[in-house]
Amino acid sequence: MKKTKEEIIIENTELRSRLAEIEDALAAIRNGEVDAIMVSGNKGEQIYSVSSAETPYRTFIEKMSEGAVTLTKEGTIIYCNPRFADIVQSPYEKVIGSSIKRFITPNDSSKLDNFLAQLTQDKHDVLIVTLTNTLYLRLSIHFLPPYLQGDNYILIATDISDLKKKENELKEIIGKLVNHIKALRALRIENIDNTLDVEGRKNKLEFANDKLNKEILKLNRLVVKLKLKQKKNSI
């Protein structure tokens, strides 16, 4: 049975619509905008997880040497990898659902609040904080993309305690060196002052000696004159 022109046009429109839907779905899968797809078949509609990229990514996050955390705007930890639990020295199951401020010193908790308040989708930054277990962390914080619950944050935590320890040791060495230089400078100034005092006393003594020599010379001349006068008078 031949199809009419109108039926062919309708079928063509339906096929184009289905093709557009398939192309949109493929584009969403390529761009990572979907976690799963629904496929209709003989057994009805079935859902397939798009895990080809997710599984290696999750494995990477779980095994990475830095701590990875997803935070709510209030600072509640809704996900963390095992490394972060190791860093804060707390069981994994007790970290999830707790506030990140629980692990940060009070002063740095205030710094974190101010830091998060200034973040935007286009701006991210890093913050150095001290944990209650005395470790130092470098926090790199970003907003999650809008399609991944964009009101939350993703946080990468790097333990920089060894670097901070070396930095403090270097500051201590520099402080000692500065004090040593100040002491040497003071000693040098004191030596210069002493030298100037010796030179001053030497100059005063030389001036006094010269004056005394002149007085002695005058007296000698006067004695000679007196002797000559006395000799004339005796004749």
Secondary structure as GFF3:
##gff-version 3
##sequence-region A 1 235
A	DSSP	alpha_helix	5	30	.	.	.	ID=ss1
A	DSSP	beta_strand	36	41	.	.	.	ID=ss2
A	DSSP	beta_strand	44	49	.	.	.	ID=ss3
A	DSSP	alpha_helix	54	63	.	.	.	ID=ss4
A	DSSP	beta_strand	67	71	.	.	.	ID=ss5
A	DSSP	beta_strand	77	80	.	.	.	ID=ss6
A	DSSP	alpha_helix	82	87	.	.	.	ID=ss7
A	DSSP	alpha_helix	92	95	.	.	.	ID=ss8
A	DSSP	three_ten_helix	100	103	.	.	.	ID=ss9
A	DSSP	alpha_helix	106	117	.	.	.	ID=ss10
A	DSSP	beta_strand	125	130	.	.	.	ID=ss11
A	DSSP	beta_strand	136	143	.	.	.	ID=ss12
A	DSSP	three_ten_helix	146	148	.	.	.	ID=ss13
A	DSSP	beta_strand	153	159	.	.	.	ID=ss14
A	DSSP	alpha_helix	161	234	.	.	.	ID=ss15
###
